[in-house]
Amino acid sequence: MVILPTFALVLGTVDCGVALFLKSTFQNAVREGARYAITFQTQGGYCMDDSIRLVVQRNAMGLLGGNATPNRSKIAVKYYNQADLSTEITGSSGNFPGNIVEVSVTNYQWKWLSLLSGTYELRNATPLSIVAFSSDRLGGLPGGSLPPCR
């Protein structure tokens, strides 16, 4: 009589712990992506946005995909003018010095391990959506050079 409720409490605690672990892992990954973005570096064969996505994937411990191809469905890179943060800058002028870069993980669904509602339902009937954002101001380029492709 005691083992079943105890097991449910332990499994629920572990399940919430995994959700918090995923959130903090993604928050760290997007923070590293924003820090990478302000340096205007690119990885071989990729433009700036895809290089940022690869850095986020590498820091997300494989939870957002491997390091071979950028995950465009879950990792977003957006640019804003620091004078008008309400309008996203699209096109090649987004990654100019002084603009704000926002790196985010969206659309990640964590399917609970335990049935916290107490009723039998499918595991993926009520997934938890995990979102993480980080932003920073793009620094200057040395010698007035142009930023890399976007």
Secondary structure, DSSP 4 states (H G I P E B T S, - for coil): --HHHHHHHHHHHHHHHHHHHHHHHHHHHHHHHHHHHTTT---TT--HHHHHHHHHHHHTTTTT--SSS--TTTEEEEEEETTEEEEEE-STTTTSTT-EEEEEEEEEEEPPSS-TTSS---TTSSPEEEEEEEEEE--PPGGGPPPPP-
